[in-house]
Amino acid sequence: MFLSNLSIKRPVFASVLMLALVTLGVFSYRRLALDLYPDVEIPILVITTKFPGRRPESVEREVTKRIEEAVNPIAGVKHVISTSLESVSQVVVQFQLEVRVNDAAQEARSKVAAIRGDLPQGIEEPIIQKLDFSAMPVVSLAVRSKELSPRDLSTLVEKKVKRRVESITGVGKVDLVGLAKREVNVDIDPLRLEAMGMGVDEVIAGIRAENVNTPLGRLAREGSEVPLRISGKPKAVDDFRSMVVAERMGRPVALGQVAEVVDGIEEQRTRAFVNGVPRSGSTSRSSPGRTPWLWSTRSRGRSRGSGRSSPPGPRSRWCGTRRSSSGTRSRTSRPRSSSAASSRSSSSSAS
């Protein structure tokens, strides 16, 4: 009754009030944050540990089982699921819904740190991550060139495109896929090595001993100090060939005498394809509290700007956002193994 009487007795005031509400709604709608998934915390932790060069059975026995036993007593644990692969251990810990995932992650780090001395020395530091949908890649960008080599194109993407996208407000992380980075490859000749009476381990030890910069201390002169060091790292690829890696009968053995040194690219562990064509790609992740669609539009403009400032030849293609990311396909190559990977799952309830 109040609204109807107000509209009849004061129609101008009621019209202005409704117009103000509509205007406020329009401005609020334009500032409304959009995302594909709701901002919720799922109480799931993933503990990933790398154990290079070990079989799945060894990874399970020496790493996975011990981590399971460490995190199982944490209050609120619902399930513990583990997977042991070649050189990789992954333990997924699911908690009850009422458990706060940040507190659980902190306690899991404490439990893993307590058994760090019982784990093998050759493992990498365990990585504990929360299952966060907002950490999924939001946008993908692919770059190709007919004039530049894959190594030069990778350098362009890493030093220009990546930096421009990272400078956008709201971008949390940019991952590069399918890069061909420069690497000096040493191809050992078995016949030359056998003729010298050397082993591969001796060549590796010689390269490690020579390819370093050794600090010598400081030189004091007239109230000032100058640091001294021996520059052992070669500045050119040809310098690797003259590097002394061993001695035989009192004579130095250079690396070029037992191996071929090539200025090439490192082994690619990831590949990016667009419509079946290999390209260099990048995926961007959003920062917490940011609107993905807003900064994804800005990153499209930044990528076009980097293309104009780059040498002629490279072309970038916008593969899509998290709403429609079917335009890009990424493949990660895993090391080959003669033994099949073993997987084990165990489910336990917290006491």
Order of alpha helices (4+ residues) and beta strands (2+ residues): alpha-alpha-beta-alpha-alpha-beta-beta-alpha-beta-beta-alpha-alpha-beta-beta-alpha-alpha-beta-beta-alpha-beta-beta-alpha-beta-beta-beta-alpha-beta-beta
